[in-house]
Amino acid sequence: MKLGAIIQARCGSSRLPDKALLPLPITGRTNVIQHIVRRASHATTLDQVIVATPDTPEDERITSLFPGQCFRGDEDHVLRRFLDAATAQGLDVVVRLTGDNPCIDPAWIDRAVEAHLSGGFDCSHTSGLPIGTNVEVLSMSALATAYREAKDPYEIEHVTPFLYRRPDRFRIGQLEGAADPALQDLRLTLDYPSDYGLLNLIFGWFS
């Protein structure tokens, strides 16, 4: 069985352009997407980590950072891009990550994968962790079914809604996080300039 993480990343964000390429105050001049790849690579359950970007000229800037570790696909049909990336690598189980969550924890990736496998789920997710640190795990068979049958634009522009909307057809697992309830609404994701300011404070404190 082959397990891998696929990180969805793009440059074309309207709220915070080029957010995946923004620098973080970490030794080694690391930007957001480089840090996410590095963090995901520390998960012991994963065989590989792939960055899935749209096949647009502006996203070549992301691709150039990870030679041999990127998959380029459809910009708008994100579900297809995700499935094609997983298929190209021959994955059986996929961890879904995104290029705007630099605080992802490899330990929680491992816990989520282990819970997914032990429960025999089609799709699993963590909950109760700060915003931007939860993890999703998908089985390739469920992902392929979603791609074949999804018609709703929302289910095409995202990867997992088709599965979550049909709990009668798919086994959905949930791994409850142990975060303090006061921290569950903490934004450790990157959508707005204010998010970037907070992340700089956090990473600057620990660097």
Secondary structure, 3 states (H helix, E strand, C coil): CCEEEEEECCCCCCCCCCHHHCECCCCCCCEHHHHHHHHHHCCCCCCEEEEEEECCHHHHHHHCCCCCCEEEECCCCHHHHHHHHHHHCCCCEEEEEECCCCCCCHHHHHHHHHHHHHHCCCEEEEECCCECCCCEEEEHHHHHHHHHHCCCHHHHHCCCHHHHCCCCCCCEEEEECCCCHHHCCCECCCCCHHHHHHHHHHHHHHC
